C-alpha cells in the first residue's frame, strides 16, 4: 500500500492536472455517487489535499471527494477522450478543460460536505498529518507521552494512524533506524533525549521521502550502495529491504523481523533494546 509521501505526491500531480479549474464532466461508478455527478459540472476544483493515506479533492461548493486507494487503487492522469490502456476498473473520472484525472480499482470513495468531514469514520481517527499540516517535533514528542501511546512498542505504534497519519512499513523501519530505537522499545522506555530524537526523525524522514520520491537514504550511503551493485529497491533505503547486508553506519548485518504481520528491518548494532 502506498504510504503518506506517495499519496501526497499523487495529490500534487492531480492538483496540477485539474486544480483551480471548473469541472466539465464528472463520472462515478457507484450509484450513490453517480446521481450526484451532474451537480459537480460547472463547479471549480479548489484544492487536492491528503490526510494520511486518504485523498481529499475539495470543490468550490464546499463538497469534498474522499478516496482511499487501499491496496489496489491508483489515480491516472490523461487527456480528455484518451484514457489509459488498463484492465483496472474505473471508479471516478473528473475532467476540466480537456484534462482528466481517473481513479481505478479503489472502493472506498464518498462525497462529503466539508462541515461534516470530521465525522468521516476513517478521518476522525487519524492523528496529525506530517505532510499536509504544520506538525512540529515538539507536538510529536508530546504525542509519544500520551496515555494511549506511551506503553506501545514502537514497531507497532508507528503503524497506528491514530498516532500520526501517513506512516507505513518502509517509513517505520527507516525512522527507527535513524533514531537508533529498537522496535520493541516503548516511548516510556526512552530517555527524553531519545524521544526528542525520535520525534525529529519521524518528521524529517517522512518529509525526505516526500521530497525525494521515496528515497530515505543519505547521499553518501547511496553512493556506497550503488558502487557495491545494490539495486534501487535497496539503495533507496538506509535499512529497509537490506536484510543480510552490512549496516551503513556500523557494519553489522541487517536483520528482518515480523511486527504486526509486516516486515521490519533493523540493525542489532545501532538499535539496542536498552534505554
Secondary structure, 3 states (H helix, E strand, C coil): CCCHHHHHHHHHHHHHHHCCCECCEEEECCHHHHCCHHHHCCCEEEEEEEECCEEEEEECCCEEEEEECCCCCEEEEEECCCCCCCCCCEEEEEEECCEEEEEECCCEEEEEEHHHHHHCCCHHHCCEECCCCCCCHHHHHHHHCCCCCCCCEHHHHCCCCCCEECCCHHHHHHHHHHHCCCCCCEHHHCCHHHHHHHHHHHHHHHHHHHHCCCCCCCHHHHHHHHHCCCCHHHHCCCCCCCCCCECCCCCCEEEEEEECCEEEEEECCCCCCCC
